[in-house]
Amino acid sequence: MRLIHTAPVVLPIADAPIRDGAVAVVGDRVTAVGPRAEVVAEYPDARVRDWPGVLLPGLVNAHSHLQYSDFADLATLDLPFSDWIRRLTARRAEFTEAMWQESTRRGIHAMLRTGTTAAADVVTDPCVLTPTARSGLAGISYIEVVGADDTVWAKQWRDRLVSTLDSAPAGRRVGVSPHTLYTLGREVFRECVRMARERGLRVHPHLAESADESEYVLAGTGSLADWARRLGFEFELIREGGSGMTPTHLLDSIGGLGPDVHVAHAVHCDTADRAVLRERGTTVALCVRSNRLLRVGEPPVAAYLAEGNPIAIGTDSLASTPSLDLLEEAGALRELARRQGYDAPDLDRRLIEAATVGGARAMGLTECGVLRPGARADLAVFDVPVDGDPYRALLDHGPGRCVATVLAGRLVHRRTA
């Protein structure tokens, strides 16, 4: 079936904005992008669907935990990170596989309603792979490894990871998420990365989210060391009195950075840390609303932009953020970047790029995040003013204004009122 989507402004991301633009779709692929008159002339027999506002590629959420979508009440409790993680861990015991799957479905629907068509989703319970694969959502499900020292890894986690990767359902790419440097032994973390690379899979850990993590990695002390001892873990960093490094430099020293890796948060990264991430080609998925809610600090957004680090945008889970609306997250990033002193005129454009092609590049996806012939036909339409800069209009007015989402050529969301 041939279908042409038109809008007052088409924002290909791969090229300049097109006034009175159109996107031709055949099956699940984009076949043409350009001025409406030219595209309609090229496909005279195609059905034409006219949309208001701005049409752009579907948004790409570079860090999420969809299975925690039913934990949204935790985001309202105003808890510091240490208390929040204890509440979340306790709540996990109450959930069955059916409940995890339904929670994941709700998260997927929330993403689609707000224009997101691809996601880096961290998966703790493999049962949620099935609803995600069936949904057609693009992106990667990163299988999480968390809470394992050398003994626990050898006894259960290594075989569990292999089994989950081998049995993942068709229709959804998978990767590996070694959780953090404070919930895994250093050699366990290294082994997770090695296993992923042997299979040609991508890697997505959390990094430098809190000051407590920095203390733990540097000196092997603090609240996270106390937590690990209470749980009976024998982690090298505690035994050796830390690494004497920042989390970023330690991760680099064990081979955990590279162009096949993107990290979540990277809040506590100084100039040298940012340089290492940049040199390794490692994208940072920024999640400022979650960082604010969990009181872990503010990432150096202005510095990442000024220094040229590749960035993407994630929401984290509904357990620690008000919504899965990626444009709301982008707006919060813009506010923080300005407050930190970034005032270059390219800010709005770069943030919209981070919310689309930036997330796609973080996952190594070449067919998402842009509109061009051959790309996957993932589209999002926002009813925003079209008489000025479309990038600014999306950030100023886009949250809550998604009127249509097309997923691999299928209309999966349409706002009727």
URDAJO-V54386 format. One record per residue. RES is the residue in three letters. SS is DSSP state (hx for helix, st for strand, lp for the rest). PHI is phi in degrees with one decimal (none if undefined). OMEGA is omega as a letter, one per 40 degrees, with the letter a starting at -180 (999 if undefined). Layout:
res=RES ss=SS phi=PHI omega=OMEGA
res=RES ss=SS phi=PHI omega=OMEGA
This chain:
res=MET ss=lp phi=none omega=i
res=ARG ss=st phi=-102.6 omega=a
res=LEU ss=st phi=-140.6 omega=i
res=ILE ss=st phi=-114.8 omega=i
res=HIS ss=st phi=-100.6 omega=i
res=THR ss=st phi=-120.6 omega=i
res=ALA ss=st phi=-158.0 omega=i
res=PRO ss=st phi=-55.4 omega=i
res=VAL ss=st phi=-135.6 omega=i
res=VAL ss=st phi=-107.2 omega=a
res=LEU ss=st phi=-112.2 omega=a
res=PRO ss=lp phi=-69.7 omega=a
res=ILE ss=lp phi=69.8 omega=i
res=ALA ss=lp phi=-73.6 omega=a
res=ASP ss=lp phi=-152.1 omega=a
res=ALA ss=lp phi=-70.2 omega=i
res=PRO ss=lp phi=-56.6 omega=a
res=ILE ss=st phi=-117.3 omega=i
res=ARG ss=st phi=-75.7 omega=a
res=ASP ss=st phi=50.4 omega=a
res=GLY ss=st phi=-100.0 omega=a
res=ALA ss=st phi=-151.9 omega=i
res=VAL ss=st phi=-130.0 omega=i
res=ALA ss=st phi=-92.5 omega=a
res=VAL ss=st phi=-127.3 omega=i
res=VAL ss=st phi=-123.9 omega=a
res=GLY ss=lp phi=65.1 omega=a
res=ASP ss=lp phi=-106.0 omega=a
res=ARG ss=st phi=-124.1 omega=i
res=VAL ss=st phi=-78.0 omega=a
res=THR ss=st phi=-114.8 omega=i
res=ALA ss=st phi=-159.4 omega=i
res=VAL ss=st phi=-138.8 omega=i
res=GLY ss=st phi=172.3 omega=i
res=PRO ss=st phi=-60.1 omega=a
res=ARG ss=hx phi=-53.2 omega=a
res=ALA ss=hx phi=-58.3 omega=a
res=GLU ss=hx phi=-70.7 omega=a
res=VAL ss=hx phi=-69.2 omega=i
res=VAL ss=hx phi=-63.5 omega=i
res=ALA ss=hx phi=-65.5 omega=i
res=GLU ss=hx phi=-72.0 omega=a
res=TYR ss=lp phi=-125.7 omega=a
res=PRO ss=lp phi=-65.7 omega=a
res=ASP ss=lp phi=-95.2 omega=a
res=ALA ss=lp phi=-77.2 omega=i
res=ARG ss=st phi=-78.4 omega=a
res=VAL ss=st phi=-109.8 omega=i
res=ARG ss=st phi=-118.1 omega=a
res=ASP ss=st phi=-94.4 omega=i
res=TRP ss=lp phi=-121.2 omega=i
res=PRO ss=lp phi=-85.4 omega=i
res=GLY ss=lp phi=74.1 omega=a
res=VAL ss=st phi=-115.9 omega=i
res=LEU ss=st phi=-110.4 omega=a
res=LEU ss=st phi=-145.0 omega=i
res=PRO ss=st phi=-61.9 omega=i
res=GLY ss=lp phi=-54.3 omega=a
res=LEU ss=st phi=-71.0 omega=a
res=VAL ss=st phi=-122.8 omega=i
res=ASN ss=st phi=-87.1 omega=a
res=ALA ss=st phi=-88.1 omega=i
res=HIS ss=st phi=-160.3 omega=i
res=SER ss=st phi=-148.6 omega=i
res=HIS ss=lp phi=-132.6 omega=a
res=LEU ss=hx phi=-62.6 omega=a
res=GLN ss=hx phi=-67.9 omega=i
res=TYR ss=hx phi=-95.0 omega=a
res=SER ss=hx phi=-64.8 omega=i
res=ASP ss=hx phi=-87.1 omega=i
res=PHE ss=hx phi=-103.4 omega=a
res=ALA ss=hx phi=-62.4 omega=i
res=ASP ss=hx phi=-62.8 omega=i
res=LEU ss=hx phi=-64.7 omega=a
res=ALA ss=hx phi=-75.2 omega=a
res=THR ss=hx phi=-101.7 omega=a
res=LEU ss=lp phi=-91.0 omega=i
res=ASP ss=lp phi=54.7 omega=a
res=LEU ss=lp phi=-105.3 omega=i
res=PRO ss=lp phi=-66.5 omega=a
res=PHE ss=hx phi=-54.5 omega=a
res=SER ss=hx phi=-62.8 omega=i
res=ASP ss=hx phi=-72.2 omega=a
res=TRP ss=hx phi=-62.4 omega=a
res=ILE ss=hx phi=-67.2 omega=i
res=ARG ss=hx phi=-66.8 omega=i
res=ARG ss=hx phi=-62.7 omega=a
res=LEU ss=hx phi=-62.9 omega=a
res=THR ss=hx phi=-63.4 omega=i
res=ALA ss=hx phi=-65.2 omega=a
res=ARG ss=hx phi=-66.1 omega=a
res=ARG ss=hx phi=-54.9 omega=a
res=ALA ss=lp phi=-64.7 omega=a
res=GLU ss=lp phi=-84.7 omega=a
res=PHE ss=lp phi=-98.1 omega=i
res=THR ss=lp phi=-94.8 omega=i
res=GLU ss=hx phi=-58.9 omega=a
res=ALA ss=hx phi=-62.2 omega=i
res=MET ss=hx phi=-68.4 omega=i
res=TRP ss=hx phi=-61.8 omega=a
res=GLN ss=hx phi=-65.9 omega=i
res=GLU ss=hx phi=-67.4 omega=i
res=SER ss=hx phi=-61.5 omega=i
res=THR ss=hx phi=-64.4 omega=i
res=ARG ss=hx phi=-58.8 omega=a
res=ARG ss=hx phi=-63.4 omega=i
res=GLY ss=hx phi=-64.6 omega=i
res=ILE ss=hx phi=-60.3 omega=i
res=HIS ss=hx phi=-63.0 omega=i
res=ALA ss=hx phi=-63.2 omega=i
res=MET ss=hx phi=-64.7 omega=a
res=LEU ss=hx phi=-62.3 omega=i
res=ARG ss=hx phi=-66.5 omega=a
res=THR ss=lp phi=-111.4 omega=i
res=GLY ss=lp phi=92.2 omega=i
res=THR ss=st phi=-88.8 omega=a
res=THR ss=st phi=-121.3 omega=i
res=ALA ss=st phi=-146.8 omega=a
res=ALA ss=st phi=-151.4 omega=i
res=ALA ss=st phi=-89.2 omega=a
res=ASP ss=st phi=-112.9 omega=i
res=VAL ss=st phi=-83.6 omega=a
res=VAL ss=st phi=-112.7 omega=i
res=THR ss=lp phi=-89.9 omega=a
res=ASP ss=lp phi=-112.9 omega=a
res=PRO ss=hx phi=-59.3 omega=a
res=CYS ss=hx phi=-60.0 omega=a
res=VAL ss=hx phi=-80.8 omega=i
res=LEU ss=hx phi=-62.7 omega=a
res=THR ss=hx phi=-65.3 omega=i
res=PRO ss=hx phi=-63.2 omega=i
res=THR ss=hx phi=-68.0 omega=i
res=ALA ss=hx phi=-63.3 omega=a
res=ARG ss=hx phi=-67.8 omega=a
res=SER ss=hx phi=-70.4 omega=a
res=GLY ss=lp phi=83.3 omega=i
res=LEU ss=lp phi=-57.0 omega=i
res=ALA ss=st phi=-78.9 omega=i
res=GLY ss=st phi=115.2 omega=a
res=ILE ss=st phi=-135.2 omega=i
res=SER ss=st phi=-96.1 omega=a
res=TYR ss=st phi=-94.8 omega=a
res=ILE ss=st phi=-73.2 omega=a
res=GLU ss=st phi=-85.8 omega=i
res=VAL ss=st phi=-114.8 omega=a
res=VAL ss=lp phi=-146.3 omega=i
res=GLY ss=lp phi=73.6 omega=a
res=ALA ss=st phi=-146.8 omega=i
res=ASP ss=lp phi=-91.4 omega=a
res=ASP ss=hx phi=-58.4 omega=a
res=THR ss=hx phi=-68.3 omega=a
res=VAL ss=hx phi=-64.9 omega=i
res=TRP ss=hx phi=-60.2 omega=a
res=ALA ss=hx phi=-67.8 omega=a
res=LYS ss=hx phi=-78.0 omega=a
res=GLN ss=hx phi=-140.9 omega=a
res=TRP ss=hx phi=-72.7 omega=a
res=ARG ss=hx phi=-60.4 omega=a
res=ASP ss=hx phi=-66.1 omega=i
res=ARG ss=hx phi=-64.0 omega=i
res=LEU ss=hx phi=-64.5 omega=i
res=VAL ss=hx phi=-58.8 omega=a
res=SER ss=hx phi=-62.6 omega=a
res=THR ss=hx phi=-66.1 omega=i
res=LEU ss=hx phi=-65.1 omega=a
res=ASP ss=hx phi=-70.5 omega=a
res=SER ss=hx phi=-104.8 omega=a
res=ALA ss=lp phi=-59.0 omega=a
res=PRO ss=lp phi=-68.3 omega=i
res=ALA ss=lp phi=-65.9 omega=i
res=GLY ss=lp phi=95.5 omega=i
res=ARG ss=lp phi=-145.8 omega=i
res=ARG ss=st phi=-70.9 omega=i
res=VAL ss=st phi=-122.5 omega=i
res=GLY ss=st phi=-143.1 omega=a
res=VAL ss=st phi=-125.0 omega=i
res=SER ss=st phi=-121.1 omega=i
res=PRO ss=st phi=-67.3 omega=a
res=HIS ss=lp phi=-55.8 omega=a
res=THR ss=lp phi=-154.2 omega=i
res=LEU ss=lp phi=-73.8 omega=i
res=TYR ss=lp phi=-106.6 omega=i
res=THR ss=lp phi=-112.5 omega=i
res=LEU ss=st phi=-135.7 omega=i
res=GLY ss=lp phi=-64.3 omega=a
res=ARG ss=hx phi=-59.1 omega=a
res=GLU ss=hx phi=-72.1 omega=i
res=VAL ss=hx phi=-64.2 omega=i
res=PHE ss=hx phi=-58.7 omega=i
res=ARG ss=hx phi=-59.6 omega=a
res=GLU ss=hx phi=-66.5 omega=i
res=CYS ss=hx phi=-61.1 omega=i
res=VAL ss=hx phi=-64.4 omega=a
res=ARG ss=hx phi=-61.2 omega=a
res=MET ss=hx phi=-62.6 omega=i
res=ALA ss=hx phi=-61.9 omega=a
res=ARG ss=hx phi=-68.1 omega=i
res=GLU ss=hx phi=-62.0 omega=a
res=ARG ss=lp phi=-95.2 omega=a
res=GLY ss=lp phi=72.4 omega=a
res=LEU ss=lp phi=-101.3 omega=i
res=ARG ss=lp phi=-91.0 omega=a
res=VAL ss=st phi=-125.7 omega=a
res=HIS ss=lp phi=-145.5 omega=i
res=PRO ss=lp phi=-95.5 omega=i
res=HIS ss=st phi=-84.9 omega=a
res=LEU ss=st phi=-146.4 omega=i
res=ALA ss=lp phi=52.2 omega=a
res=GLU ss=lp phi=-76.4 omega=a
res=SER ss=lp phi=-135.0 omega=i
res=ALA ss=hx phi=-65.6 omega=i
res=ASP ss=hx phi=-60.8 omega=i
res=GLU ss=hx phi=-64.6 omega=i
res=SER ss=hx phi=-62.0 omega=i
res=GLU ss=hx phi=-64.3 omega=a
res=TYR ss=hx phi=-60.3 omega=a
res=VAL ss=hx phi=-68.3 omega=a
res=LEU ss=hx phi=-68.2 omega=a
res=ALA ss=hx phi=-123.2 omega=a
res=GLY ss=lp phi=70.0 omega=a
res=THR ss=lp phi=-127.0 omega=i
res=GLY ss=lp phi=97.5 omega=a
res=SER ss=hx phi=-63.1 omega=a
res=LEU ss=hx phi=-72.5 omega=i
res=ALA ss=hx phi=-66.4 omega=i
res=ASP ss=hx phi=-62.3 omega=i
res=TRP ss=hx phi=-60.5 omega=a
res=ALA ss=hx phi=-62.7 omega=i
res=ARG ss=hx phi=-63.3 omega=a
res=ARG ss=hx phi=-60.9 omega=a
res=LEU ss=lp phi=-85.6 omega=i
res=GLY ss=lp phi=82.7 omega=i
res=PHE ss=lp phi=-80.9 omega=i
res=GLU ss=lp phi=-108.9 omega=a
res=PHE ss=lp phi=-91.7 omega=a
res=GLU ss=hx phi=-60.6 omega=a
res=LEU ss=hx phi=-63.7 omega=i
res=ILE ss=hx phi=-74.3 omega=a
res=ARG ss=hx phi=-63.9 omega=a
res=GLU ss=lp phi=-96.1 omega=a
res=GLY ss=lp phi=73.1 omega=i
res=GLY ss=lp phi=88.5 omega=a
res=SER ss=lp phi=-106.3 omega=a
res=GLY ss=lp phi=73.8 omega=a
res=MET ss=lp phi=-123.9 omega=i
res=THR ss=lp phi=-78.5 omega=i
res=PRO ss=hx phi=-55.7 omega=a
res=THR ss=hx phi=-64.0 omega=a
res=HIS ss=hx phi=-69.8 omega=i
res=LEU ss=hx phi=-65.7 omega=i
res=LEU ss=hx phi=-60.0 omega=i
res=ASP ss=hx phi=-64.7 omega=a
res=SER ss=hx phi=-66.4 omega=i
res=ILE ss=lp phi=-102.5 omega=i
res=GLY ss=lp phi=79.5 omega=a
res=GLY ss=lp phi=-92.7 omega=i
res=LEU ss=lp phi=-118.8 omega=i
res=GLY ss=lp phi=154.8 omega=i
res=PRO ss=lp phi=-67.7 omega=i
res=ASP ss=lp phi=-93.3 omega=a
res=VAL ss=st phi=-122.8 omega=i
res=HIS ss=st phi=-130.7 omega=a
res=VAL ss=st phi=-109.0 omega=i
res=ALA ss=st phi=-96.9 omega=i
res=HIS ss=st phi=85.2 omega=a
res=ALA ss=lp phi=47.3 omega=a
res=VAL ss=lp phi=-74.0 omega=a
res=HIS ss=lp phi=-100.4 omega=a
res=CYS ss=lp phi=-127.1 omega=i
res=ASP ss=lp phi=-87.1 omega=a
res=THR ss=hx phi=-56.9 omega=a
res=ALA ss=hx phi=-67.4 omega=i
res=ASP ss=hx phi=-61.4 omega=a
res=ARG ss=hx phi=-63.0 omega=i
res=ALA ss=hx phi=-64.7 omega=i
res=VAL ss=hx phi=-63.5 omega=i
res=LEU ss=hx phi=-59.5 omega=a
res=ARG ss=hx phi=-66.1 omega=a
res=GLU ss=hx phi=-63.4 omega=a
res=ARG ss=hx phi=-85.4 omega=a
res=GLY ss=lp phi=71.3 omega=a
res=THR ss=lp phi=-95.0 omega=i
res=THR ss=st phi=-78.7 omega=i
res=VAL ss=st phi=-104.5 omega=i
res=ALA ss=st phi=-92.5 omega=a
res=LEU ss=st phi=-88.1 omega=a
res=CYS ss=lp phi=-136.4 omega=a
res=VAL ss=hx phi=-68.9 omega=a
res=ARG ss=hx phi=-68.4 omega=i
res=SER ss=hx phi=-65.1 omega=i
res=ASN ss=hx phi=-58.0 omega=a
res=ARG ss=hx phi=-66.6 omega=a
res=LEU ss=hx phi=-64.9 omega=a
res=LEU ss=lp phi=-90.3 omega=i
res=ARG ss=lp phi=59.3 omega=a
res=VAL ss=lp phi=-99.3 omega=i
res=GLY ss=lp phi=117.6 omega=a
res=GLU ss=lp phi=-117.3 omega=i
res=PRO ss=lp phi=-67.1 omega=a
res=PRO ss=lp phi=-78.8 omega=a
res=VAL ss=hx phi=-60.3 omega=a
res=ALA ss=hx phi=-59.4 omega=i
res=ALA ss=hx phi=-68.3 omega=i
res=TYR ss=hx phi=-57.6 omega=a
res=LEU ss=hx phi=-68.6 omega=a
res=ALA ss=hx phi=-65.5 omega=a
res=GLU ss=hx phi=-87.1 omega=i
res=GLY ss=lp phi=87.3 omega=i
res=ASN ss=lp phi=-68.8 omega=i
res=PRO ss=lp phi=-69.0 omega=a
res=ILE ss=st phi=-126.9 omega=i
res=ALA ss=st phi=-136.3 omega=a
res=ILE ss=st phi=-127.3 omega=i
res=GLY ss=lp phi=-128.2 omega=i
res=THR ss=lp phi=-99.6 omega=a
res=ASP ss=lp phi=64.9 omega=a
res=SER ss=lp phi=-96.6 omega=i
res=LEU ss=lp phi=-65.9 omega=i
res=ALA ss=lp phi=-71.7 omega=a
res=SER ss=lp phi=-139.5 omega=i
res=THR ss=lp phi=-150.6 omega=a
res=PRO ss=lp phi=-70.6 omega=a
res=SER ss=lp phi=-161.8 omega=i
res=LEU ss=lp phi=-100.3 omega=i
res=ASP ss=lp phi=-77.4 omega=a
res=LEU ss=hx phi=-69.4 omega=i
res=LEU ss=hx phi=-72.1 omega=i
res=GLU ss=hx phi=-62.6 omega=i
res=GLU ss=hx phi=-63.8 omega=i
res=ALA ss=hx phi=-63.2 omega=i
res=GLY ss=hx phi=-64.3 omega=i
res=ALA ss=hx phi=-65.3 omega=i
res=LEU ss=hx phi=-63.8 omega=i
res=ARG ss=hx phi=-62.3 omega=i
res=GLU ss=hx phi=-58.9 omega=a
res=LEU ss=hx phi=-68.3 omega=i
res=ALA ss=hx phi=-59.4 omega=i
res=ARG ss=hx phi=-64.8 omega=a
res=ARG ss=hx phi=-64.2 omega=i
res=GLN ss=lp phi=-82.8 omega=i
res=GLY ss=lp phi=105.5 omega=i
res=TYR ss=lp phi=-82.9 omega=a
res=ASP ss=lp phi=-126.5 omega=i
res=ALA ss=lp phi=-67.4 omega=a
res=PRO ss=lp phi=-70.0 omega=a
res=ASP ss=lp phi=-89.0 omega=a
res=LEU ss=hx phi=-58.8 omega=a
res=ASP ss=hx phi=-61.4 omega=i
res=ARG ss=hx phi=-61.0 omega=a
res=ARG ss=hx phi=-66.2 omega=i
res=LEU ss=hx phi=-73.4 omega=i
res=ILE ss=hx phi=-66.4 omega=i
res=GLU ss=hx phi=-64.0 omega=i
res=ALA ss=hx phi=-62.4 omega=a
res=ALA ss=hx phi=-80.8 omega=a
res=THR ss=hx phi=-126.7 omega=a
res=VAL ss=hx phi=-67.5 omega=i
res=GLY ss=hx phi=-61.9 omega=i
res=GLY ss=hx phi=-67.2 omega=i
res=ALA ss=hx phi=-63.3 omega=i
res=ARG ss=hx phi=-64.6 omega=i
res=ALA ss=hx phi=-58.0 omega=a
res=MET ss=lp phi=-99.9 omega=a
res=GLY ss=lp phi=70.4 omega=a
res=LEU ss=lp phi=-93.7 omega=a
res=THR ss=lp phi=-93.3 omega=a
res=GLU ss=lp phi=-107.3 omega=a
res=CYS ss=lp phi=-121.7 omega=i
res=GLY ss=lp phi=83.4 omega=i
res=VAL ss=lp phi=-142.4 omega=i
res=LEU ss=lp phi=-111.6 omega=i
res=ARG ss=lp phi=-160.0 omega=i
res=PRO ss=lp phi=-54.3 omega=a
res=GLY ss=lp phi=96.5 omega=i
res=ALA ss=lp phi=-70.9 omega=i
res=ARG ss=st phi=-63.7 omega=a
res=ALA ss=lp phi=-81.9 omega=i
res=ASP ss=lp phi=-106.0 omega=a
res=LEU ss=st phi=-129.4 omega=i
res=ALA ss=st phi=-136.3 omega=a
res=VAL ss=st phi=-123.5 omega=a
res=PHE ss=st phi=-121.9 omega=a
res=ASP ss=lp phi=-82.6 omega=a
res=VAL ss=lp phi=-126.6 omega=i
res=PRO ss=lp phi=-59.0 omega=a
res=VAL ss=lp phi=-120.4 omega=a
res=ASP ss=lp phi=-92.8 omega=i
res=GLY ss=lp phi=-136.0 omega=i
res=ASP ss=lp phi=-70.8 omega=a
res=PRO ss=hx phi=-67.3 omega=i
res=TYR ss=hx phi=-65.1 omega=i
res=ARG ss=hx phi=-65.7 omega=a
res=ALA ss=hx phi=-60.5 omega=i
res=LEU ss=hx phi=-64.4 omega=a
res=LEU ss=hx phi=-74.7 omega=a
res=ASP ss=hx phi=-73.7 omega=a
res=HIS ss=hx phi=-124.4 omega=a
res=GLY ss=lp phi=-68.7 omega=a
res=PRO ss=lp phi=-56.1 omega=a
res=GLY ss=lp phi=77.6 omega=a
res=ARG ss=lp phi=-115.9 omega=i
res=CYS ss=st phi=-74.9 omega=a
res=VAL ss=st phi=-99.5 omega=i
res=ALA ss=st phi=-159.4 omega=i
res=THR ss=st phi=-132.5 omega=i
res=VAL ss=st phi=-113.8 omega=a
res=LEU ss=st phi=-116.6 omega=a
res=ALA ss=lp phi=50.4 omega=i
res=GLY ss=lp phi=87.6 omega=a
res=ARG ss=st phi=-102.0 omega=i
res=LEU ss=st phi=-75.6 omega=a
res=VAL ss=st phi=-110.5 omega=i
res=HIS ss=st phi=-147.7 omega=i
res=ARG ss=st phi=-144.7 omega=i
res=ARG ss=lp phi=-80.0 omega=a
res=THR ss=lp phi=-100.0 omega=a
res=ALA ss=lp phi=-141.4 omega=999
